[in-house]
C-alpha cells in the first residue's frame, strides 16, 4: 500500500528525529492517539488526501501555510507492506464486530475515538486503523502504530503553492488558493 504524509522537513534530521520523515510526536491529541501505550503517525492513501487533511481547516490557502515551525512542509511517499493488517473501519463487519457506528468513526470527539482506538490496539491484531477522510470519502486515512514497517518510497518533495496536487485538492474541497 502506498501512503502519503505531510510533515515539517529538516533534511539533516534522522527519520525518527524532529523534522524527520518518520518522527512521531507523543502529544497524543490525534484521532487515535493514546500516548501512554503507543505512538502513532497519520497518512493518507492519496497525495491529495494528505493535503486535504493537513490544510482542510483553512478556508484560504497561501504560501505561508507551507511553513511550520520555521520548516518547509514536505510531502513524503511511503510503502506499507500488504501483509500488515489494518483494522478497516470502512468495512461494516469491522464496525459491527467493534460495536461502532460510522458516526463514531467520524466524530470530532477525541476521547471517544481514542477509546475505540485503544480497544483495537489492545487486541494486538492490527498495525493500524483505516477510515475515510472527513473531507472526501474517496480518500482514506491510515493511523499507524507499526511505523517500523514503513519504507520511504522516494525522497520527500517540498510543497509549493503552485503544486498541481495542491490546486486539485483546493478545487475538490472548495478552498480558495492564493498565489
N, C-alpha and C positions, 0 to 999 in steps of 0.2 A: 504494500500500500504506500502510495506517495502522500506525504503530508507537508504542510507549509506552516511557517511561523514567522511573525514579525517581532524583532527584538532590537534594542539599542546596542549596536555593534561596536566593539572595540577590537580592531584587527589583531592587536597584540595579546589579547586575552586567551587563556586556555579555554576549551569548550565549556568547562564547568565553573569558570570564574565569572564575576560580573562583566558583562559585555561579550561573553562567550555564547556560542550558538546553542548550548545546552544548559546554560545557567538556570538553576531553579531557585527562585526566591521562596523562602519558607513562610511568607506572610500569611498564606492560608486563607485569603479572603476571596478566592475564586470559587466558582460554582461547585467544584468537587473537593475543595481544599479541606484537609484535616492534618495540619502540620504536626500534630502530636504523634501521628502514626506513619505519615508518608509525605514525600514531596511530589508535586505534580507539575506537568507542563501542558499547555493547551496548543492545539494545532487545528488546522482546517484541511479538508481533503481537496481544496482548490485554492490557488493563489488569491482569487477574488474573495473567497470566503474568509481567508486570513485578513485581508484588507478590510472587509466589511466589519468583522468582529473587532478589529483594532480601532477603527475610526468611525464606526457606525453611530456612536452617540453624538458626533459633531454634525451640525447642520451645514456649515461652510467648511470646505476642505481647501487648505492653502499650504504653501511650502513650509511654514513654521511648524506645522503639526508633524512633520517628518523628522523632527529632532526631539529627543527626550533625554533629559539629564546631561545635556551637552554632547550627546552622541547621535549620529545619524541612524535612523531606523533602517534595518535591512530585512529583506525577505529571504528566508532560508528554505531550502528543499531537503526533505529527509526521506529515508526509506525505512519503513517498518516491515519486518518480515511477515509474510502472510500467515505464518503459523502462530503469531502472537494473538491470543484470543482477546476480543473486545466484547464487553457487555453492550450489545446493540439495543439502545432504548428506542429505536425506530421499529423494532420487532414487537408486535403485540404480545407474542408469547413471553418475551422477557418482561414486559410490563405486567402481565398477569401474574407471572411467577413471583415477581417482586412486590406485587400489590401496589403498583404505581399507576397513576393516570397520566396521560400526556400533559395535563396541566401541572402535575408535579415536576415534570422534566423542564418545562419552560418557565416555571415560576421564578421570579426575581428574589424570592425568599431564600437567602443563602443558608440559613440554619436548616431549612427543610431539605435543600439539595445536598448539603454537606452530610446530613444524617443518612439519606439513602445511599450516598457515595460511600460512606463509612461501612454500611452493611454489605455493599457489593465488594468492597476491598477485603473485608474480613473473611470472605469465603475463600480467598487466595486462589481463585479460578481464572481471573482476568488480569491482563496487563494494563487495562484502562477501560474507559467508557466512551461510547459513541452516541451522539444525539444530533438533532437537526439544529441549524442556525436559527436563532430567533428573527434574523433579518431576511432570510430567504431559505425556504426548506430544500432548495436544490443543493445547498451546501451542508456538509456535516462537520461537526466539531468533535474532536477527539481529545479527551483528557487522559493523559498517560501518567502512570506512576512507574512503569517499567521503561524509563528513558534510556537505560543502559543497553537496550536492544536496538536503538535507533542508529542509523548511519546517515551521515551527511551525503546527499546525492550530488551536490555541486557547491561551489563557493556561494556564499550569501551575496545578494545583489542589493546595493544601497537603493532605496526608493527615491524617485524623483517625481515632482509634481506632474510632469508630462508623461509618466509611465502609462502606456495604453491600458494596462490592467487596472490602474487607479481610475482612469477615465471610465472604463467599462463598468467598474463597480459603483462609482458615483452615479452613473446613469441608471443602473439596475435598482439601486436602493434610494433613488431620488435625493441625492445630495448635490449641493452647489459646489462646483470646482472652480477655484480662483487661481489664476497663474500670475 
